[in-house]
Amino acid sequence: MINIRNYRNSDWMSVNRILDSARKQELKLAGLEKAFLSLEIAAEREGLFDYPGIFVAEEGGSVIGFAACTEDELAWLYVAPEKMRCGVGRGLVEHAIKMYPEIRYVEVLKGNFPARKLYEGFGFELKGMEEGKMPGNESFSV
């Protein structure tokens, strides 16, 4: 049984482990493996704790995923690789939309088809492709 709840400071180590492993997979799909930054760096550069909604998914008392959003954007969604495709991401998206029903935007790196499929399952549509610098690691173009 997956439980979704608000982030607590005591979740930091678990969230750190999840992002550091899941983001490597995300970047590999986009051909950007060298752009990896640990959560310790990315959280500050990308303002993770500035988001009003930060949630974790837990199973059996262990954190297995997390999400962060604003009122209109789901900006962070990461699941422990061993729990991918087990409904964790879906549960986090459902919870974020329930808490912030005006969410209308997500960004997905080119090549991250699993994330795109997840979001499309919630009715999100591809509106366009943007090019620019990778948030938090501006030495890489995305």
C-alpha positions in Angstrom: 0.0 0.0 0.0 1.4 3.4 -1.1 0.8 6.4 1.2 1.3 9.9 -0.1 2.0 12.6 2.5 3.7 16.0 2.8 7.5 16.1 2.8 9.3 16.2 6.2 12.9 17.3 6.8 13.5 13.7 8.0 12.8 12.6 4.4 15.9 14.3 3.0 18.3 11.3 2.8 15.6 9.2 1.1 14.7 11.9 -1.4 18.4 12.5 -2.0 18.9 8.8 -2.8 15.9 8.6 -5.1 16.7 11.7 -7.1 20.4 10.7 -7.5 19.5 7.3 -8.9 16.3 8.3 -10.9 17.7 11.5 -12.4 20.7 9.5 -13.8 18.1 7.4 -15.7 16.2 10.4 -16.9 19.4 12.1 -18.2 20.5 8.9 -19.9 17.2 8.8 -21.8 17.9 12.4 -23.0 21.5 11.7 -23.8 22.6 14.1 -21.1 24.4 11.8 -18.6 27.2 14.4 -18.0 24.6 17.0 -16.9 24.0 15.1 -13.6 24.0 17.1 -10.4 23.3 15.5 -7.0 20.2 16.7 -5.2 22.3 18.6 -2.7 23.3 20.9 -5.5 20.1 20.7 -7.7 17.8 21.4 -4.8 19.4 24.7 -4.1 20.0 25.7 -7.8 16.5 24.7 -8.9 14.7 26.0 -5.8 13.1 22.7 -4.7 12.1 24.0 -1.3 10.5 27.1 -2.9 7.6 24.9 -4.2 4.5 25.1 -2.1 3.7 21.5 -2.6 6.3 18.8 -1.9 5.0 15.3 -1.4 6.6 11.9 -0.8 5.3 8.4 -1.5 6.0 5.8 1.1 5.5 2.1 1.3 6.1 0.2 4.5 7.5 3.3 6.1 10.1 3.8 3.3 10.1 6.8 1.0 10.0 5.5 -2.6 9.2 8.7 -4.6 8.6 12.4 -4.4 7.0 15.3 -6.3 7.0 19.1 -6.1 4.6 21.5 -7.7 3.2 25.0 -7.8 -0.4 25.9 -8.2 -0.1 25.4 -12.0 3.0 23.3 -12.7 4.2 19.8 -11.6 7.9 20.5 -11.7 9.6 17.5 -9.9 8.6 13.8 -10.0 11.0 11.1 -9.2 10.5 7.5 -8.2 13.1 5.0 -6.9 14.2 3.0 -9.9 13.2 -0.3 -8.2 9.7 1.0 -7.8 9.2 2.5 -11.3 6.2 1.2 -13.2 4.5 0.1 -9.9 2.0 3.0 -9.7 4.1 5.3 -7.5 4.5 8.1 -10.1 0.8 7.8 -10.9 -0.1 8.1 -7.2 2.1 11.2 -6.9 0.6 12.9 -9.9 -3.0 12.1 -8.7 -2.2 13.6 -5.3 -0.6 16.7 -6.8 -3.6 17.3 -9.0 -5.9 16.7 -6.1 -4.1 19.3 -4.0 -3.5 21.7 -6.8 -6.3 21.2 -9.4 -5.0 24.1 -11.5 -1.9 22.2 -12.5 -1.6 22.6 -16.3 2.1 22.3 -17.0 4.8 19.7 -16.9 8.2 19.7 -18.6 9.8 16.5 -19.8 13.2 16.1 -21.3 13.3 15.0 -24.9 13.7 11.2 -24.9 12.0 10.6 -21.6 9.1 8.6 -23.1 8.1 6.9 -19.8 7.4 10.3 -18.1 5.6 11.6 -21.2 3.4 8.5 -21.3 2.6 8.9 -17.6 1.6 12.6 -18.1 -0.4 11.9 -21.3 -2.4 9.3 -19.3 -3.6 12.3 -17.2 -4.6 14.3 -20.3 -1.5 16.4 -20.6 -0.7 17.1 -24.3 2.5 18.0 -26.0 2.2 21.7 -26.8 5.7 22.3 -28.2 9.4 21.8 -27.8 11.5 24.4 -26.1 15.2 24.8 -26.2 17.4 26.4 -23.7 19.8 25.7 -20.9 19.3 22.9 -18.3 17.8 24.4 -15.1 20.4 24.2 -12.4 23.2 23.1 -14.8 23.2 25.8 -17.4 26.4 24.6 -19.1 24.2 22.0 -20.9 21.6 22.8 -23.6 18.3 21.0 -23.6 
